[in-house]
Amino acid sequence: MASYVEDTELRLGLPGSDAPASRGSKRSLPENSSAGDESCCRNDGSASAAKAQVVGWPPIGTYRKNNFQAMKVETMVVEPEASGLYVKVSMDGAPYLRKIDLKVYKGYQELKEALDSMFKCFSQGELSRKEGCNGSEYAIAYQDKDGDLMLVGDVPWEMFTSSCKRLRIMKGSEARGLEFRQ
Amino acid sequence: MIEAAEPENSREWSDPEVHEGRLGPIFEDFAFFFSRVLVLFCPQSAVDLRSFACEAGAAGNSCIKDLSLGCVLFVVPVLTKLEVESKVREKNFRCCGAMTYFPDEVVEHIFDFLSSHRDRNNVSTVCKAWYLVEQLSRLRVFVGNCYAVRPERVMARFPGMKCLTVKGKPHFADFNLVPHDWGGDALPWIETAARCCPGLEELRLKRMVVSDESLELLARAFPNFKSLVLISCEGFSTDGLAEIATHCRGLRELDLQENEVEDHGRQWLSCFPDSCTSLVSLNFACLKGEVNTSALERLVARCQNLRCLKLNRAISIESLIKILARAPNLVELGTGSFTADHRTEAYQNLLNAFYKCNSIRNLSGFWDAAPRYLQAIYSICSSLTVLNLSYAPAIQVNDLIKMIRHCFKLQKLWVLDSIGDKGLAAVACACKELQELRVFPSDVYGTGIAAVTEEGLVAISSGCPKLNSLLYFCHQMTNAALITVAKNCPHFTRFRLCILDPVKPDPISNEPLDEGFGAIVKSCKDLKRLSLSGLLTDKVFLYIGMYASRLEMLSIAFAGESDKGMVYVLNGCKNLKKLEIRDSPFGDAALLENVGKYETMRSLWMSSCDVTQGGCKALAAKMPRLNVEVINEREESDEMVENPSDMHRVEKMYVYRTLTGPRDDAPDFVWTF
């Protein structure tokens, strides 16, 4: 493939972007186009955009293109952003879910207190679980990047916020099962 | 000799019933028969009188059969004596010139049977009398280029107009090749209609700029307004929609397809008054914002005639379920996001909701569809005729295949290329009634793993013999595959192939794709629309000019070697209406070779070709009834733009026939020569 040749070619423009078409050229597309370059990372939307594409090619309508960009963002893995890290919180038996911003809390204690007050109307007692306490009715679990259900509290807080996708407040017997699964 | 042959039931003509507009059944047959004859004699028609007579005979209509098989030929007044005599000799027919003696109401009723714009346009050119009858009775008017004619002129000619269709920007505007404020404003059309045709009932606009002000005027100026269809338009917001909802009493249809709509809030839907019960079709799938779902549910509940409802992405499954409960007679449904937060209950409710909807034939939406929910629609898959999954990237190919297996009545399918050749093979097995297939790229930048190739297309062509319309984005194509497809499917009317890597040759033989496309145009005699891609020389244009006699629209990109290519097309395709070319080596010589051709066409677009300013000027000088527009987008580093020489290459040129001369709303970057 000619892709490595292009990398070493001297040209104007940012690295990783194709040279823009010059005014006098007969074609706006270079002969050895790298449109089929498999080494390009598909999931990285910003890299694709930087790779200056021929205007209006492929001929996909603007409406469809705009929709795709919106959809791609949604289906991509959620990266922690400076603007907030919102995750859904579900509670078994509650009719609707909530969303919280993990970045707001400094540690597990704050998180548990927040969840406690949020879901207090659905529970009879305290949610916060202390080490060795077996009087609680609920356990807080989270779903990580791999989709596994993990108990909240095992890993350092930063690691938790970077891997947590979703929170689930589990009740009763299921919760106790998690406790013993260490 | 021309003899006047009396129609069999001549007493019907003088029957007072005729003049009062109540027409007996035998006259209906006559009127229909004569309308077919008109179509036959009018240029470029495709009706075969003989086959029509056979149909009439088969339907037991002996009156018409006798007339036509009994060798009665109708003579249109403009035919010269010479032509008539040669026709008589040729066909050995007896002739009659009865139609000039028909009263206007009779002629008008005959014209009622002419449904296509082209046929009606043709009969109006026959003689003055017919022109007048046709103009006063025309209800549906189609303006293919908003700058070809002034709105005042259209409405003066057709004062009884009830339905108006207007198209604005050139097709390549869809791909960002036309600057944002190029033109295509709908307001002059709406303002003029408000003054001259207040009885307007339907308005369809495509690729036009529609402001909220225009929508407000539209909502208030037409008391009988029933239907608004906006396709690929921009310039309006939900405020404009609120005006339509509030003021259009008796609105039947609001159809918004792929428009850029600014979201100014969710209240517009609540503006439909409680008295509004007339809605038949509501499509707001392209709106980005939230909608008042309880207002929507109430609206759906009171509009008992609602048959088409297309929801936007903001509508969740929970809302969909409630809506379906209130509208079980829907025929067309856009599902909204098709995802839910609270999982298990939603699935069961969805299943129940769809179970009750026996009439659904057309499904689209599925924006965020998760596989588990797809199973809920299996019960209706077997009656679906149209399925659009092209906005559903979350559906994986295996779930798609499981669903497609049920869709044996499917006629139209739009999917993403993630379906793969394997998925297309499944479609070929299951969907024997398929007429239209569109496969869109799931990765808009065209990079990444190959999704569909020529194999998928070949499978479809052999499994779906009724296929007549194709849009196919793929990574590669071979001549052999195209030749096979041409053989399997000779009925294509639309064939649009887009190989994502431009100028890519046949990967097996390394040759251009001339022979493949040549086979397509040779085999598909009814081909009306063709889009080319891949590596192509002048030869493909030779084939197109030779064989594509019914071709009306041709799209060319990165193709050809010399001026000869374009000339083959201009000289050969006698029905060509729209030609759009980008990044191809056609220059002034090709542009100026057959200048008369452009007056027979709606428009010509050329961008990034070799046409110079001098060439454009020469064309404009030779053909005063064309507008030769050049779009000059300034680049900051460019000093030459102020006074470019005639040798300067033109980046974008748009040529169209017009009755109005240069347009008065052209922005400063559009120069008309």
Boltz contact constraints between the chains, C-beta under 6 A:
constraints:
  - contact:
      token1: [A, 27]
      token2: [B, 583]
      max_distance: 6.0
  - contact:
      token1: [A, 28]
      token2: [B, 583]
      max_distance: 6.0
  - contact:
      token1: [A, 28]
      token2: [B, 608]
      max_distance: 6.0
  - contact:
      token1: [A, 29]
      token2: [B, 502]
      max_distance: 6.0
  - contact:
      token1: [A, 35]
      token2: [B, 446]
      max_distance: 6.0
  - contact:
      token1: [A, 35]
      token2: [B, 501]
      max_distance: 6.0
  - contact:
      token1: [A, 36]
      token2: [B, 501]
      max_distance: 6.0
  - contact:
      token1: [A, 40]
      token2: [B, 447]
      max_distance: 6.0
  - contact:
      token1: [A, 42]
      token2: [B, 448]
      max_distance: 6.0
  - contact:
      token1: [A, 48]
      token2: [B, 445]
      max_distance: 6.0
  - contact:
      token1: [A, 56]
      token2: [B, 175]
      max_distance: 6.0
  - contact:
      token1: [A, 56]
      token2: [B, 176]
      max_distance: 6.0
  - contact:
      token1: [A, 56]
      token2: [B, 177]
      max_distance: 6.0
  - contact:
      token1: [A, 58]
      token2: [B, 446]
      max_distance: 6.0
  - contact:
      token1: [A, 58]
      token2: [B, 498]
      max_distance: 6.0
  - contact:
      token1: [A, 58]
      token2: [B, 500]
      max_distance: 6.0
  - contact:
      token1: [A, 59]
      token2: [B, 175]
      max_distance: 6.0
  - contact:
      token1: [A, 60]
      token2: [B, 444]
      max_distance: 6.0
  - contact:
      token1: [A, 61]
      token2: [B, 174]
      max_distance: 6.0
  - contact:
      token1: [A, 63]
      token2: [B, 258]
      max_distance: 6.0
  - contact:
      token1: [A, 65]
      token2: [B, 444]
      max_distance: 6.0
  - contact:
      token1: [A, 68]
      token2: [B, 444]
      max_distance: 6.0
  - contact:
      token1: [A, 71]
      token2: [B, 393]
      max_distance: 6.0
  - contact:
      token1: [A, 97]
      token2: [B, 341]
      max_distance: 6.0
